[in-house]
Amino acid sequence: MRTRKLVLGAAMLVVATVAASAQTPQFGQPISPADLAPWDIEILPSGAGLPPGSGTVAQGEAVYVAKCQACHGEKGAGQPNDRLVGGQGTIRAGTAPVKTVGSYWPYATTLFDYVRRAMPWTNPKSLTNDEVYAVSAYLLNLNGIIGANDTMNAQTLAKVSMPNKDGFVPFPRWPPKQQ
């Protein structure tokens, strides 16, 4: 019983020490516009919210090799959940669907938004807008959706027609009603 009390006491001391040394959150403090800006992003399927910049398939291949290939494999062929290329026709085939950029995603703008926010997973939000446009172009090209000489930017990316664009049930409250 005494050992149990000693262990419990030591654990409580460790917790108190860690809590005392932790930085106190600044609840109630306004966030500066500069601190908020990287998180204040919204990109709609229409392309509204896409930032300035552009990228080509060739530029995207260089970025992909340097910053994406280690996780997603050569030319996006990673397995099983990190695969980015292929799978066309598997969603409706009645077999195990292969969900990739080319087979599943309904909007090219979603690809841009996801890569911009979450990739590379070891350093999210570290890619420039030009790098994200370029990687998007490269992945869309690998999936046969755009040509090798196409350039992606806010205007062209929003016009890309994805193979599975009609494969989702519309959300009944979207778009929101304007007041």
N, C-alpha and C positions, 0 to 999 in steps of 0.2 A: 504494500500500500504506500509506503514511504517513497519507493522508487517511482511509482506512478505520479505522486505529487511533485517530485523533483523534475520529472520529465515535463509535466504540465506547466510547472513554473518556468522552466527554461524555454519552452515553446512560447509562452506568453511574453517573456522578456525579449525574445527574438522578434516577435510580431510588433511589440511596442517600439523597439529600436528601428525596425524597418519603417514603420509608420511615421516615426518622428523625423527620419532622415529623408523621406519622400518629399518631393516638391509639392506644395499645396496648389491645387488648381485655382485659377483666377476666376471663380464664379462671379458673375455680375459685372465683369469687366467687358467693355465693348471690344469687338474684334475690329482690327483696322482693315480698311479696304484692300491693302496690299496682302494681308494674311488671308483674306477671304477669296480674293481673285482666283487663285488656282482651283478652288473648289466650286466656284460659282459658274458652272458650265452646264449647259443643257443643249443637246443636239437632237433635233426632231427628225423623224423619217423624211420630212420634206427638205431637209438640209438647213433649215433655220438653226442658227447657232454655230454653224461650221466656221472656224477661224480662217484668216488669210493664210496663204501658203500653197504649195503644190509639190508634187513629186511624180517621178516617172517609174516605170517598171524596172528599168536598169538601176536607178538609184535605190529603189526598194530592195532589189536583190542584195546590194552591198550592205544595206542596213540590216536586212534579215540575217545574212551570214554572220555579221558581227554581233548582233544583239538578240537574235531569236532562235537560230538554228540549234543551239545547245539543248534547248528544251523541246522544240517542235520538229527536230530532225531535218535532214536535207530536203529541200523543196516542200516543206510542210507535211511530210509523210510520217510524223511521229505516231506512236501507238500508246495506249488506245485512246485516252481522253485528250491528248494534246495534238491530235491530228487536225490539220487545217485544210487539207486538199482531198478531193475525191468525194465519193459517196453519193454522187448524183443518181437519182432514181431509187435510192434505198428507203426513203421516207415513206413512200406510198406502196412499196413492193410487197409489204406483208412479212418481210423478213426483218432481221435485226437492223434497225436504221443506223447508218453511219452519219453522225451529225457533224458537218464541217461548215466552213464559210460558204462553200459552193453548193452544199446540198440542203442546208437547214436555215441559215440566216435570211430573214426576209428583206432587210434593207442594208445597203452598203454603208449608209451613215451610221448604223449600229456598229459595224466593224470598226470604223474610225473612232467612235466614241469609246468602245471597249478597249482598243489598243491604247488610246490616249490616256485613259484613266488607270488601267491595270497592268500595262506591260512596260518593260519586262518585269516579271513578277519579283525579281530581286531588287528592282529599283523603279517602282511604278511612277508614272508621270514624269519620267526623265527624258522622253523623246521629244524633239521639237515638232512643231506642226508639220514642217516639211518632211521630217522622217516618218511621221504617222501617215501622211498622204502617200509617201513613197512605198511604205510597207503595205498599205491598203492596196495600192496599184499592183504591187508584186503578187499579193495573195489572190486578188481578183483575176489577174492574168493566169496564174497557175491553175485556177479553177475554170479557165476557159470563158470567163465572163466579159473581159475586156481584151483588147489587142495589145501586142507587145510594144507598140509605139504610143499608146495612150498615156495621157497625163491626167492625174487626179488633182482636183482642187475643189473649192466649195461649189462651183457650178456643175462640174462634170460628175463628181461623186454622187450628188443628189439625183442625177439622171440615170444612174446605173440601175438596170432592171435585174433583180436577183431571181434565180430560178425558182425559189420557193416563196416568192412574194405573196402568192395566194394560198399558201399552205397553213395559214393561221386563222383562227376565229376572231373576228373583230371584237375589241373591247367595247361594250355598249356605252360606256361613258367617255369615249374618246372620239373626236377631240372634245375638250371641255367647252361648255357653252360660254360664249362671250357675254359679259355683263355690261 
